[in-house]
Amino acid sequence: MTYELEIQIEELRAELRNAVGGTERREIEAELECALAELAVIVAEQDGRLEAEPPF
């Protein structure tokens, strides 16, 4: 899962470099921010810094 997410992040970065308009740039930036946050959560879960399930 992380591999696919990392590929998506690199694709979004490439799109951002080629973005023409401000609206397009903001949309891509928002998608990129979400993907980076999702990757951070996955990495934290794998490292044991974050529990995948909330405590009861």
C-alpha positions in Angstrom: 0.0 0.0 0.0 2.7 2.5 0.8 4.4 1.8 -2.5 1.3 2.8 -4.5 0.8 5.8 -2.3 4.5 6.9 -2.8 3.9 6.6 -6.6 0.8 8.7 -6.3 2.7 11.3 -4.4 5.4 11.5 -7.0 2.8 11.8 -9.8 1.1 14.6 -7.9 4.4 16.4 -7.5 5.0 16.1 -11.3 1.4 17.4 -11.9 2.1 20.3 -9.6 5.3 21.2 -11.4 3.3 21.4 -14.7 0.1 23.1 -13.3 -0.9 26.1 -15.2 -3.7 27.8 -13.4 -4.1 28.8 -9.7 -7.2 26.7 -9.3 -5.5 23.6 -10.7 -2.5 24.2 -8.5 -4.6 24.5 -5.3 -6.5 21.3 -6.2 -3.3 19.3 -6.7 -1.7 20.8 -3.6 -4.7 19.7 -1.6 -4.5 16.2 -3.0 -0.8 16.0 -2.3 -1.3 17.2 1.3 -3.9 14.5 1.9 -1.6 11.8 0.3 1.3 12.9 2.4 -0.8 12.9 5.6 -2.0 9.4 4.7 1.5 8.2 4.2 2.6 9.7 7.5 -0.2 7.8 9.3 0.7 4.5 7.7 4.4 5.0 8.6 3.6 5.9 12.2 1.4 2.8 12.5 4.1 0.6 11.1 6.7 2.1 13.5 4.4 1.6 16.4 4.1 5.3 17.2 0.4 5.2 16.4 -2.2 2.6 17.2 -4.4 1.5 14.3 -7.4 1.0 16.5 -8.6 3.4 19.2 -8.5 2.2 22.8 -11.7 0.8 24.4 
